[in-house]
Amino acid sequence: QVQLVESGGGLVQAGGSLRLSCAASGRTFSRYVMGWFRQVPGKEREFVGAIGSRGTSTYAASVKGRFTISSDNAGNTVYLQMNSLKPEDTAVYYCAIAPSGEDFRSFGQGTQVTVSS
């Protein structure tokens, strides 16, 4: 079992930056993908981006060029650096893990990001 805990959310003005963290504990995997998702009330959860255990990252078109995903050397913490934030980025942000060949799971409790205009 993997436990994921997100942190770093908050209130920021449009154009500002935030860095979210996702700390992982418990079972480890040699190959995996760590993903970031976000959700606003009444809407489906939206994929934001992901990073593989080999360091390759991918992003949704809506955040590409503004958001960057990275991880620490041990792979225990994944970061989501969010720059040039827009009001439409307001959401609860979640991280999740997809062990090799499996779907994303073990979503954390989420962290609220609010971007004011």
C-alpha positions as CSV (number, residue, x, y, z in Angstrom):
1,Q,0.0,0.0,0.0
2,V,1.2,3.5,-0.9
3,Q,0.3,6.6,1.0
4,L,0.4,9.9,-0.7
5,V,0.1,13.3,1.0
6,E,-0.2,16.5,-0.9
7,S,0.8,19.9,0.5
8,G,1.6,23.4,-0.6
9,G,-1.7,24.7,-1.7
10,G,-3.0,28.2,-0.9
11,L,-4.3,31.4,-2.1
12,V,-2.4,33.3,-4.8
13,Q,-3.1,36.2,-7.1
14,A,-3.3,35.6,-10.9
15,G,0.2,35.6,-12.3
16,G,1.7,34.2,-9.2
17,S,3.4,30.9,-8.4
18,L,2.9,28.0,-6.0
19,R,4.8,24.7,-5.5
20,L,2.9,21.7,-4.5
21,S,4.5,18.6,-2.9
22,C,3.4,15.0,-2.9
23,A,5.1,12.9,-0.3
24,A,5.0,9.1,-0.8
25,S,5.5,6.4,1.8
26,G,4.8,2.7,2.1
27,R,5.3,0.2,-0.7
28,T,7.8,1.1,-3.4
29,F,7.9,0.3,-7.1
30,S,10.8,0.1,-9.4
31,R,8.9,1.5,-12.3
32,Y,5.9,3.8,-12.0
33,V,4.4,7.1,-13.0
34,M,3.4,9.8,-10.6
35,G,0.6,12.0,-11.7
36,W,-1.0,15.2,-10.7
37,F,-4.8,15.8,-11.1
38,R,-7.2,18.5,-10.2
39,Q,-10.9,18.8,-9.6
40,V,-13.4,21.5,-9.1
41,P,-16.8,20.9,-7.6
42,G,-19.3,19.6,-10.1
43,K,-16.6,18.6,-12.6
44,E,-14.7,15.5,-13.3
45,R,-11.2,15.1,-12.2
46,E,-8.7,16.5,-14.7
47,F,-5.3,15.2,-15.6
48,V,-2.6,17.9,-15.1
49,G,0.7,16.1,-15.7
50,A,2.8,13.2,-14.8
51,I,6.4,12.1,-14.4
52,G,7.8,8.6,-14.9
53,S,10.3,6.9,-12.7
54,R,12.9,7.5,-15.4
55,G,12.2,11.2,-15.3
56,T,10.1,11.7,-18.4
57,S,7.2,14.1,-17.9
58,T,4.0,14.9,-19.8
59,Y,1.5,17.7,-19.3
60,A,-2.0,18.7,-20.2
61,A,-2.3,21.3,-22.9
62,S,-3.9,23.7,-20.5
63,V,-0.8,23.9,-18.2
64,K,2.0,23.1,-20.6
65,G,4.7,25.8,-20.4
66,R,3.5,27.0,-17.0
67,F,3.7,23.9,-14.8
68,T,6.7,21.7,-14.2
69,I,6.8,18.4,-12.5
70,S,9.9,17.1,-10.8
71,S,11.0,14.6,-8.1
72,D,13.7,14.3,-5.5
73,N,16.6,11.9,-6.1
74,A,15.0,9.2,-3.9
75,G,11.7,9.5,-5.7
76,N,9.9,9.9,-2.4
77,T,8.6,13.4,-3.1
78,V,7.1,14.7,-6.4
79,Y,6.7,18.5,-6.9
80,L,4.4,20.5,-9.1
81,Q,5.7,23.9,-9.8
82,M,3.0,26.2,-11.0
83,N,3.8,29.5,-12.6
84,S,1.7,32.2,-14.3
85,L,-1.3,30.9,-12.4
86,K,-4.8,31.8,-13.7
87,P,-8.1,31.8,-12.0
88,E,-9.1,28.8,-14.0
89,D,-6.3,26.8,-12.2
90,T,-8.4,27.0,-9.0
91,A,-9.1,23.5,-7.9
92,V,-8.2,20.8,-5.4
93,Y,-5.0,19.2,-6.6
94,Y,-4.3,15.5,-6.1
95,C,-1.4,13.2,-6.7
96,A,-1.6,9.6,-7.5
97,I,0.7,6.7,-8.5
98,A,0.4,4.3,-11.4
99,P,2.7,1.3,-10.9
100,S,4.0,-0.1,-14.2
101,G,1.1,-1.2,-16.4
102,E,-1.6,-0.2,-13.9
103,D,-4.1,2.6,-13.6
104,F,-3.5,5.6,-11.3
105,R,-4.5,4.9,-7.7
106,S,-3.8,5.8,-4.1
107,F,-5.0,9.4,-4.5
108,G,-4.1,11.6,-1.6
109,Q,-6.4,13.9,0.3
110,G,-5.7,16.8,-2.0
111,T,-4.6,20.4,-1.5
112,Q,-6.7,23.4,-2.3
113,V,-5.3,26.0,-4.8
114,T,-7.2,29.2,-5.2
115,V,-6.1,31.8,-7.7
116,S,-7.7,35.2,-7.4
117,S,-8.2,37.6,-10.3
